[in-house]
Amino acid sequence: MKISELLKQKKPIFSCEFFPPKTEEGMSQLYETAREIKALEPGFISVTYGAGGGTRDKTIEIVRKIKQEIGIESMAHLTCVGHSLGELKSALVQIQNAGIENVIALRGDPPKGSAEFAPHPDGFKHAIELVELIRKNFNFCVAVAGYPEGHVEAPNKEMDWANLEMKVRAGGDVIITQLFFDNKAYFSFEKKIREKGVTVPILPGIMPITNYNQIVKFTQMCGAKIPDSVQKDLEPIKNDLEAVQEYGINFATRQCEELLMNGAPGIHFYTLNRSGSAKKIVENLKRKKRLY
C-alpha cells in the first residue's frame, strides 16, 4: 500500500528507519528485529541508501523482503549522490520490479572524505529533480525530507522551506522530518509550511536518546539542537548508559504524545537498527491510546 493512502485512514501510525548492515549476522538481526516490530503493527519500515549508492542492491533486497516475506509495508531510500540519470532510472525500475510502492527521494550526503556535495556530471544537483523524475516516469508514493530547524547547508530556514515547497509541488506526497527534540520547532515548521499552501502529511522524525556522545555527534551533523533543559538533565547521567536510555524513552514518549495530541499523523523513528527504545515508546503510546 502507498503510504499516502495509509495516512488517509486518519489513524496515527508509527514507522521505523533501518540501514543495510555490513555483515550476514547483521542482516539476520535486522530481519529478526523487523519481525518483532511487526507485532506492534507498524505503518511501514524505511531502509536507507549508502553514500554513492554503495548499498543499492542491499537496500532494495531488504525492502523487498520486509514487504513480501515479513509482511510490513516498506519504503526505499534513493539518493542522487554519485548517480547518473540512467543509473537513477535503473534503480527505480529495480525498486518497482521488487513490488515496492514507496520511495523517499533525497539529494543525499557527500561520501566520506568529501567536504561538500558534488553532483554526477550526468546526474542531479537537487532532490527536486529526482522527485520530478519519479513523478514523470513511475507510480510511486514519493516522500521528501523536511528540516524543522533548517538544513545545515541552507543559508536560512526560509530558503530551505521554500525548497521543500518546491519538492512537494514537484510531486512529493509525504514529508518526513529530520530528527528534533523541541516540539516547538516542529509546530513552527508545520505552520510555516501550511502557510505556503502545502497540505501533504508531515511525519515527525524522532530519534530516541540512547547514548549521550552519539546523540551529540548526530545533532552536530544534522543541525538539530539539544534543548538546554535536556542537556542539563543528561549531564549528570551521561556516562550511565542504562540511565540515559531510560531518560530517552521517557522523554521521547512525552514528546511523541504531545505531537500526536496536536495532530501529527504518526511518528517516524530513527532506530540506528536498535529498536529496543522505539518498541518501548510505541508500547507506552499504545497504552495511552495515542497509537492504534
C-alpha positions in Angstrom: 0.0 0.0 0.0 1.1 3.5 -0.7 2.0 5.4 2.5 0.0 8.4 1.3 -3.1 6.1 1.2 -2.3 4.6 4.6 -2.2 8.1 6.1 -5.6 8.9 4.7 -7.1 6.4 7.2 -6.6 9.2 9.8 -5.2 6.8 12.4 -1.9 7.7 13.9 0.8 5.3 12.7 4.4 4.7 13.6 7.3 3.7 11.3 11.0 2.9 11.7 14.1 3.6 9.7 16.8 0.9 9.3 20.1 0.9 7.4 21.7 -2.0 5.5 24.1 -4.0 7.8 27.5 -4.8 6.6 27.5 -8.5 7.7 25.3 -11.5 7.3 24.8 -11.7 11.0 23.7 -8.1 11.0 21.2 -8.8 8.2 19.7 -11.7 10.1 19.4 -9.5 13.2 17.7 -6.8 11.2 15.1 -9.2 9.8 14.5 -10.6 13.3 14.0 -7.0 14.6 11.5 -6.4 11.8 9.6 -9.5 12.8 9.5 -8.3 16.4 8.3 -4.9 15.4 5.5 -6.4 13.2 3.7 -7.4 16.4 3.2 -3.7 17.2 1.6 -3.1 13.8 3.9 -0.5 12.2 2.7 1.5 9.3 5.9 0.9 7.4 9.7 0.4 7.6 12.2 2.5 5.5 15.7 1.5 4.6 18.5 3.9 3.9 20.8 4.1 0.9 24.5 4.4 1.4 26.5 7.4 0.1 27.4 7.0 -3.5 24.8 4.2 -3.8 27.1 1.7 -2.2 24.2 -0.2 -0.7 21.7 0.0 -3.6 21.2 -3.7 -4.1 21.1 -4.4 -0.3 18.6 -1.6 0.2 16.3 -3.0 -2.5 16.6 -6.6 -1.3 15.8 -5.6 2.3 12.7 -3.5 1.4 11.6 -6.4 -0.8 11.9 -9.0 1.9 10.4 -6.8 4.6 7.3 -6.3 2.4 7.0 -9.6 0.6 8.2 -12.1 3.2 7.8 -10.4 6.6 4.6 -8.6 5.7 5.3 -5.0 6.6 4.9 -2.1 4.1 8.3 -0.7 3.2 9.9 2.3 1.7 13.2 2.5 -0.2 15.6 5.5 0.1 17.1 6.8 -3.1 19.8 9.5 -3.3 21.3 11.5 -6.1 24.9 11.1 -4.9 27.2 9.5 -7.4 24.5 8.5 -9.8 23.8 9.4 -13.5 20.3 9.8 -14.8 20.5 6.4 -16.3 21.6 4.8 -13.0 18.8 6.5 -11.1 16.2 5.2 -13.6 17.7 1.7 -13.3 17.4 1.8 -9.5 13.8 2.9 -9.8 13.0 0.1 -12.2 14.6 -2.4 -9.7 12.5 -1.0 -6.9 9.4 -1.2 -9.0 10.1 -4.7 -10.0 10.6 -5.7 -6.4 7.0 -4.7 -5.8 7.8 -1.6 -3.7 5.3 1.3 -3.9 7.1 3.8 -1.8 10.3 5.8 -2.3 11.9 8.7 -0.3 13.7 10.9 -2.8 16.8 12.6 -1.3 19.8 14.5 -2.6 22.0 12.6 -0.2 25.0 13.5 1.9 28.5 13.8 0.5 30.5 10.5 0.7 33.0 10.1 3.5 36.1 12.2 2.8 34.2 14.8 0.7 33.6 18.2 2.2 30.6 19.1 0.1 28.1 17.6 -2.3 29.2 17.2 -5.9 26.6 16.0 -8.4 27.4 13.4 -11.0 28.2 15.0 -14.4 25.0 13.4 -15.8 23.1 13.5 -12.6 21.1 15.8 -10.3 22.0 18.7 -8.0 18.8 18.7 -6.1 16.2 16.3 -4.7 13.6 18.4 -6.6 14.9 17.0 -9.9 14.8 13.4 -8.5 11.2 13.9 -7.4 10.3 15.2 -10.9 11.9 12.2 -12.5 10.0 9.8 -10.3 6.7 11.6 -10.7 7.0 11.7 -14.5 8.1 8.1 -15.1 6.8 6.0 -12.2 3.8 5.5 -10.0 5.4 5.5 -6.5 4.3 7.3 -3.4 7.1 9.8 -3.1 8.3 11.0 0.3 10.6 14.0 0.8 12.7 15.2 3.7 11.8 18.3 5.7 14.0 20.1 8.3 12.2 21.8 11.2 15.4 23.6 12.2 16.7 24.1 8.7 19.1 22.1 6.6 22.7 22.6 7.7 23.8 23.8 4.2 20.9 26.2 3.8 21.6 30.0 4.2 18.4 30.2 6.4 15.3 28.3 7.2 13.1 30.3 4.9 15.1 29.3 1.9 15.2 25.7 3.0 11.5 25.6 3.5 11.0 27.3 0.1 13.0 24.3 -1.4 10.7 21.9 0.5 7.7 23.6 -1.0 9.2 23.0 -4.5 9.8 19.3 -3.7 6.1 18.9 -2.8 5.0 20.9 -5.9 7.2 18.6 -8.0 5.3 15.6 -6.8 6.1 14.9 -3.1 3.2 13.1 -1.4 4.5 12.9 2.2 7.1 14.9 4.2 9.3 13.1 6.8 11.2 15.4 9.0 14.8 15.3 10.3 15.1 14.4 14.0 14.4 17.1 16.6 14.0 17.3 20.3 12.0 20.6 20.7 8.4 20.2 19.6 8.1 23.9 19.2 10.4 23.6 16.2 8.1 21.1 14.6 4.9 23.1 15.2 6.6 26.3 13.9 7.8 24.4 10.8 4.4 22.9 10.2 2.7 26.3 10.5 5.1 27.9 8.0 4.8 25.0 5.5 1.0 25.1 5.7 1.0 28.9 5.1 2.7 28.1 1.8 -0.4 26.0 0.8 1.3 22.7 1.4 -1.3 20.1 2.5 0.5 16.8 2.4 1.1 14.9 5.7 4.1 15.8 7.7 5.5 12.9 9.7 7.8 14.0 12.6 11.1 12.2 12.8 12.2 11.1 16.3 15.5 9.6 17.4 15.3 8.2 21.0 18.3 9.2 23.1 20.2 6.0 23.9 23.8 7.2 24.1 25.0 10.7 25.1 28.1 11.0 22.9 26.3 9.6 20.0 23.4 12.0 20.1 25.7 15.0 20.5 27.5 13.8 17.3 24.3 13.3 15.4 22.9 16.6 16.2 26.1 18.4 15.2 25.9 16.6 11.8 22.3 17.2 11.0 21.8 20.7 12.6 19.3 19.7 15.2 19.6 21.3 18.6 19.5 19.6 22.1 17.4 21.9 24.3 19.2 23.3 27.3 16.8 21.5 29.7 17.6 18.2 28.1 21.4 18.9 28.1 21.1 19.8 31.8 19.2 16.5 32.6 21.7 14.4 30.7 24.9 15.9 32.1 24.8 14.1 35.5 24.0 10.7 33.9 25.8 10.9 30.5 28.2 8.1 31.4 25.5 5.8 32.7 24.2 4.1 29.6 21.2 2.5 31.2 20.1 5.8 32.8 20.5 7.6 29.5 18.4 5.0 27.7 15.6 5.2 30.4 15.7 9.0 30.2 15.5 8.8 26.4 12.5 6.5 26.5 10.6 8.7 28.9 11.5 12.0 27.1 10.5 10.6 23.7 7.3 9.2 25.0 6.2 12.6 26.2 7.5 14.2 23.0 5.5 11.8 20.8 2.4 12.1 22.9 2.4 15.9 22.6 2.9 15.6 18.8 0.1 13.1 18.4 -2.3 15.1 20.6 -1.7 18.1 18.4 -2.4 16.4 15.1 0.8 14.8 13.9 -0.3 11.9 11.6 2.3 9.5 13.2 5.8 9.1 14.3 8.9 8.1 12.3 11.6 6.6 14.5 15.3 6.7 13.6 16.4 3.5 15.2 20.0 3.0 14.1 19.0 -0.7 13.7 18.4 -0.9 17.5 14.7 -1.0 18.1 14.5 -1.6 21.9 13.8 2.0 22.9 11.4 2.6 19.9 9.5 -0.5 20.9 9.1 0.6 24.5 8.0 4.1 23.3 5.4 2.6 21.0 4.1 0.3 23.8 3.8 3.4 26.0 1.9 5.3 23.4 -0.4 2.4 22.6 -1.2 2.0 26.3 -2.1 5.7 26.4 -4.3 5.2 23.3 -2.2 7.6 21.2 -1.3 5.0 18.5 -3.6 2.4 17.0 
